[in-house]
């Protein structure tokens, strides 16, 4: 089994779509191994998205991710990283496949409802950004 991290973003939480998104992911075979609702501080958002700090969208991403509650969750299934990225669809919902999270719930390329780790290594690091070892006790790396 493989794990990955997802974050239901402020737009999806505010629109009342978090439960629908989680249900869709469970239907696709994901098991929720850890989950919480929180509001990111500016410092946390800057740290989490530091890889994008030189990109032109960095400041707006930080503002967006601190604009309301988010729901980070560790999900598990076979090939979780690739399967989640397929389940959420393209960053731009206009380009996302039918039935994907972003096609169904995203507003735009910037307000795209959900984050997914892009590699097993990043999933491990990102999960530990939000969850302690005790939170993840009994879960596979």
FITORZA-249508 format. One record per atom (N, C-alpha, C): residue in three letters; x, y, z. Coordinates in steps of 0.1 Angstrom, whole numbers, plus 5000, padded with zeros to 4 digits. Layout:
residues N
ALAXYZ/...
***
This chain:
residues 141
UNK500849885000/UNK500050005000/UNK500950125000/UNK500450234994/UNK501150354993/UNK500250464998/UNK500950565004/UNK500250685009/UNK500550815001/UNK499550905002/UNK499751034996/UNK499051135004/UNK499351265002/UNK498651375009/UNK497751444999/UNK496551485004/UNK495751574997/UNK495351685007/UNK495051795001/UNK494451905009/UNK493251955001/UNK492151955008/UNK490952015003/UNK491052165006/UNK491052244995/UNK491452384996/UNK490252475001/UNK490652595004/UNK489552685010/UNK488352705001/UNK488452704988/UNK487352724979/UNK486352614981/UNK486852484981/UNK485952374982/UNK485352354996/UNK486152395006/UNK485552395020/UNK484452495021/UNK484652615016/UNK483652725017/UNK482452685009/UNK482552614998/UNK481452584990/UNK480652464996/UNK481152405006/UNK480452285012/UNK480652155005/UNK481852144997/UNK482052034989/UNK483051934995/UNK483551955007/UNK484551865013/UNK484051725014/UNK482951705020/UNK482351565022/UNK482151495008/UNK481751574998/UNK481551514985/UNK482851474979/UNK483851554981/UNK485151524975/UNK485751394982/UNK485651394996/UNK486151275003/UNK485351154999/UNK484051164997/UNK483251044993/UNK483750994979/UNK483951084970/UNK484451054957/UNK485750974958/UNK486651024966/UNK487950964967/UNK487850824974/UNK486950814983/UNK486750674989/UNK486150584979/UNK485250634970/UNK484650544960/UNK485750504950/UNK486850574949/UNK487950544940/UNK488950454948/UNK488650404960/UNK489450304967/UNK490450364977/UNK490350494979/UNK491250554989/UNK490750525003/UNK491650495013/UNK491250495027/UNK491850615034/UNK491050685042/UNK491550795049/UNK492350745061/UNK493650785062/UNK494450735073/UNK494750845084/UNK494550975080/UNK494651085089/UNK493951205083/UNK493251285091/UNK492551395085/UNK492351505096/UNK492351625092/UNK492051735102/UNK491551855094/UNK490951945101/UNK490552075095/UNK491352185102/UNK491952275095/UNK492752385101/UNK492752505092/UNK493252605097/UNK493552725089/UNK495052755089/UNK495552755077/UNK497052775076/UNK497352925079/UNK498452945087/UNK498953075089/UNK499753115076/UNK500053245075/UNK500853285063/UNK502253215063/UNK502853205075/UNK504153135076/UNK504052985072/UNK502952925076/UNK502852785072/UNK502652765057/UNK501752855051/UNK501552845037/UNK502852875029/UNK503552975033/UNK504853005027/UNK505852885027/UNK505852825039/UNK506752705040/UNK506352595032/UNK505052555032/UNK504552445025/UNK504752465010/UNK504552585005/UNK504652604990/UNK505952674987/UNK506952664995/UNK508252724992/UNK508852684979/UNK508552564974/UNK509052524961/UNK508652614950/UNK507552684952/UNK506952774942/UNK507352924944/UNK508152954954/UNK508453094958/UNK508953184946/UNK509553124937/UNK510053204925/UNK509053224914/UNK507953154915/UNK506853154905/UNK505953274906/UNK505453324895/UNK504653444896/UNK503353434904/UNK502853304906/UNK501653284913/UNK501853264928/UNK503053264933/UNK503353234947/UNK502553314957/UNK502553444955/UNK501953534965/UNK500453514965/UNK499853494953/UNK498353474953/UNK498053334959/UNK498853234957/UNK498653104962/UNK498653114978/UNK499653184983/UNK499753194998/UNK498453265003/UNK498053374996/UNK496853445001/UNK495553355000/UNK495453274989/UNK494353184987/UNK494353074998/UNK495553015000/UNK495552905010/UNK495352945024/UNK495553075027/UNK495253125041/UNK493953195042/UNK493153195031/UNK491853265031/UNK490753195039/UNK490853075042/UNK489852995050/UNK490352865054/UNK489552785060/UNK489952655064/UNK490352555053/UNK491252465056/UNK491652365046/UNK491552235053/UNK491452125046/UNK491351985052/UNK492451905046/UNK493651895053/UNK494651805048/UNK494251655052/UNK494651565044/UNK494351425047/UNK495451335041/UNK495751225048/UNK496651125043/UNK495751015038/UNK495950975025/UNK495150875019/UNK496050755015/UNK495450635015/UNK496150515012/UNK495450425002/UNK496150374993/UNK495750264984/UNK496950224975/UNK496750124967/UNK497750084958/UNK498050204948/UNK499350234946/UNK499650344937/UNK498950474940/UNK498950514953/UNK498150624957/UNK498550754951/UNK499750784949/UNK500150914943/UNK499650934929/UNK499950834921/UNK499450844907/UNK497950834906/UNK497350754914/UNK495850734914/UNK495150864919/UNK495750934929/UNK495051054933/UNK495251164923/UNK496351174917/UNK496551274906/UNK495651254895/UNK495351124891/UNK494351094881/UNK492951134885/UNK492651104898/UNK491351124903/UNK490951274904/UNK491951354907/UNK491751504908/UNK491651574895/UNK492351524885/UNK492351584872/UNK493351704870/UNK493351754858/UNK494251864854/UNK494051984863/UNK495052064865/UNK495052184874/UNK493952284869/UNK493752294856/UNK492752384851/UNK491452294849/UNK490452324856/UNK489252244855/UNK488652234841/UNK488952334833/UNK488452334819/UNK489152224811/UNK490352184815/UNK491052074809/UNK490951944816/UNK490351934827/UNK490151814835/UNK489151714829/UNK489451594831/UNK488551484825/UNK487251484833/UNK486251444826/UNK484951424832/UNK485051334844/UNK484251364855/UNK484251284867/UNK485351314877/UNK486351394873/UNK487451414882/UNK487051524892/UNK487751534903/UNK487451624914/UNK487451764909/UNK488451804901/UNK488551944896/UNK487451974886/UNK487151874877/UNK486051904868/UNK484751924875/UNK484451854886/UNK483251864893/UNK483151984903/UNK484352014909/UNK484252104921/UNK485152234920/UNK486052234910/UNK486952354910/UNK486352474902/UNK486652594907/UNK486152714901/UNK487052764889/UNK488352744891/UNK489252794881/UNK490652734883/UNK491652764875/UNK492952714876/UNK493552754890/UNK493252864895/UNK493852914907/UNK492952864919/UNK491652854918/UNK490752804928/UNK490352664924/UNK491252574926/UNK491152444920/UNK490752324929/UNK490252364941/UNK489552274950/UNK490452174958/UNK491652134953/UNK492352024959/UNK493852024955/UNK494651984965/UNK496051954963/UNK496351814963/UNK497351764956/UNK497751624956/UNK499251624955/UNK499951544963/UNK501351524963/UNK501751474949/UNK502951514944/UNK503351474931/UNK504351354930/UNK504751304942/UNK505751194942/UNK505551124956/UNK506051004957/UNK506050934970/UNK506851004980/UNK508051054976/UNK508951134985/UNK508251254990/UNK507651334981/UNK506951454985/UNK505751424994/UNK505051314991/UNK503851274999/UNK504251255014/UNK505451185015/UNK505951155029/UNK506251285036/UNK506951375029/UNK507351505035/UNK506151585038/UNK505251595029/UNK504051685030/UNK503151625041/UNK502951495042/UNK502151435053/UNK502651475067/UNK504051475068/UNK504651515081/UNK504551665084/UNK504251745074/UNK504051885076/UNK502751905084/UNK501751825082/UNK500451835088/UNK500251745100/UNK500851625100/UNK500551525109/UNK501851475116/UNK501751455129/UNK502851395137/UNK502951245135/UNK504051185139/UNK504151045139/UNK503050975146/UNK502651035158/UNK501550975166/UNK500250975157/UNK499951085150/UNK498851085141/UNK498850975131/UNK500050945126/UNK500150845116/UNK500550705121/UNK500450685134/UNK500850555140/UNK500050445133/UNK500850345129/UNK500150225122/UNK499950245108/UNK500450355102/UNK500250375087/UNK501650335081/UNK501550295069/UNK502750255062/UNK503350375055/UNK504650385054/UNK505350495047/UNK505050495032/
***
